Amino acid sequence: MKNRKFLPDRERAARNRIAFQGGSYSLVITAVVLAILIAVNVLVSALPTTLTKYDISSSKLYSITSNTKVVVNALEEDVTIYWIVQSGQEDSVIENLLGKYESLSDHIQVVKKNPDVYPTFAEQYTDETVQNNSLVVECGDRSRYIGYDDIYLQEADMYSYSYNTSFDGEGAITSAIDYVVTEDLPQLYLLEGHGEGELPATFSEQIEKENIETQSLSLLTVDEIPEDADCILIYAPTSDLSQEEVEMLSEYTKNGGKLMVVAGPTEENGTLENLYSLLADYGVETCDGIVVEADREHYTFQPYILLPDLVSNDITDPLIEENYYVNMPISQGLILDNATDAVTELMTTSESAFSKIAGYDLDTYEKEEGDIDGPFAVAVSIACDNDGQIVWFSSSAFLEDMYNAWSSGSNSDLAMNALSSLIGEREAMAIRSKSLNYNYLSISDSTASLLKVLMIGVFPLGYLGIGIGVILNRRRKQNEAG
């Protein structure tokens, strides 16, 4: 039987005391670390989302542009954004976006309104059926309702027979903020009295979003063009203006006025000679008939639906940079051979284009005797005296919703760029929606096979070889040490 040695009571007590002190010390350190972590979490949660989240999405879906920052930072009045949403149904993207607005300015407050609790709240702002995650922006007695469908936009892609989805939350909210705090909005006068067409729905909605107010104008009932007219739009006239009206418009532009004309060939009432004289003053000649393309790369679906080349300009550059195409259906050819230096081409046809004199009565797309050779311009910008400006599109139909859908919205974007150039672009007008469509990576079969060999064969075998080498090397060192 082995003898056991027992520690003296004093030594055993000392060791117990040391162990207790060590345990207490560890407990205190743990408590301190936990307290620090809790404090850090509380501080971080109190920080604005701009400092705690980083946007790595390709479309910068979770970021806001410098344009919004300029608008928000200039606020001097309090703005309330009412978020109409049921509890638990909050859209995370909209929630993130609203958090960024609230963190940018002390003048912005986001208030949730649960329709289950406040069932009649939205009725004072809109007659529409209100969906979850809709918004109301209010400042004083001015307000704007932003429906969920105005935030998530869907546009038909006529080429793929599908829909392109984009997020326009920032554009809609910043536009609404700019609207409710601005009393003097740009005034766009729509000329009437000559069979003008009604503005297409998509283009009209964009004008409203850009906070441009529209009014009707008949030059037959006024002695002069209103002083507050920031721009006059002549949209798809079917009959000619009088000589007196044209003289008023010419005087208006030469005194610094802005004029946008969307006018193509007319079907029944002949040419618009008086209206075209505005172009003739600057050496631009208009052709009879309808422009037809012979170059297959310069038309879509039919030879009269042109795909013109965009000429670099402040109006066209945003579309050129994004590789967008504009289509111009039923266009009139503009010849610039004798044009003055004030005229700038915005869009041109190919060298193979020609104008069919038969116009709407054409029965073939082949060139016939009497047809006029191209190339032509189908959109121009003219610099007038005293900073006046004319932007002219020679197609009355290019803004129609069908043709605009075929261009993925490029047609209306081009027209809005032109309006921005004429009126003067403000920060809230430059925010475009962000695409939510996925961009897929397409690779060839040979590349796919190579990647499979690398991922399934080469890399695993390589790692296995490295592992075997490390093990053998360790055993060799152990044997040498032994």
SULPE-V138599 format. One record per backbone hydrogen bond with DSSP energy under -1.0 kcal/mol. CO is the residue of the C=O (numbers start at 1). NH is the residue of the N-H. If there is no record, write none. Layout:
co/nh
CO/NH
CO/NH
This chain:
co/nh
8/12
9/13
10/14
11/15
12/16
13/17
14/18
15/19
16/20
17/21
18/22
19/23
20/24
21/25
22/26
23/27
24/28
25/29
26/30
27/31
28/32
29/33
30/34
31/35
32/36
33/37
34/38
35/39
36/40
37/41
38/42
39/43
40/44
41/45
42/46
48/51
49/53
57/60
60/63
65/69
66/70
67/71
68/72
69/73
72/75
79/109
80/138
81/111
82/136
83/113
84/133
84/134
86/89
91/95
92/96
93/97
94/98
95/99
96/100
97/101
98/102
99/103
100/104
105/108
107/79
109/81
111/83
114/117
114/118
118/121
121/124
122/125
122/126
131/134
134/84
135/146
136/82
137/144
138/80
139/142
142/139
144/137
146/135
147/150
148/152
151/168
153/166
155/164
157/161
157/162
162/157
164/155
165/436
166/153
167/434
168/172
169/173
170/174
171/175
172/176
173/177
174/178
175/179
176/180
177/181
183/185
186/213
187/230
187/231
188/215
189/233
190/217
194/238
194/239
200/204
201/205
202/206
203/207
204/208
205/209
206/210
207/212
208/211
213/188
215/190
217/192
218/221
226/229
231/189
232/260
233/191
234/262
235/197
242/246
243/247
244/248
245/249
246/250
247/251
248/252
249/253
250/254
252/257
253/256
257/389
258/232
259/391
260/234
261/393
262/236
271/273
272/276
273/277
275/278
276/279
276/280
277/281
279/282
279/284
280/283
282/340
285/335
290/356
292/354
295/298
298/307
300/302
302/305
303/293
304/306
304/330
305/300
306/328
309/348
313/317
316/320
317/321
319/324
320/323
328/306
331/291
333/287
334/377
335/285
336/339
340/343
342/383
344/381
346/311
347/378
348/309
350/353
353/374
354/292
355/372
356/290
356/359
358/361
359/362
368/371
372/355
376/349
377/334
378/394
379/346
379/347
380/392
381/344
382/390
385/388
388/384
389/259
390/382
391/261
392/380
393/263
394/332
397/400
400/404
401/405
402/406
403/407
404/409
405/408
407/410
409/413
410/414
411/415
412/416
413/417
414/418
415/419
416/420
417/421
418/422
419/423
420/424
426/429
427/430
434/167
444/448
445/449
446/450
447/451
448/452
449/453
450/454
451/455
452/456
453/457
453/458
454/459
457/461
458/462
459/463
460/464
461/465
462/466
463/467
464/468
465/469
466/470
467/471
468/472
469/473
470/474
471/475
472/476
473/477
474/478
475/479
476/480
477/481
478/482
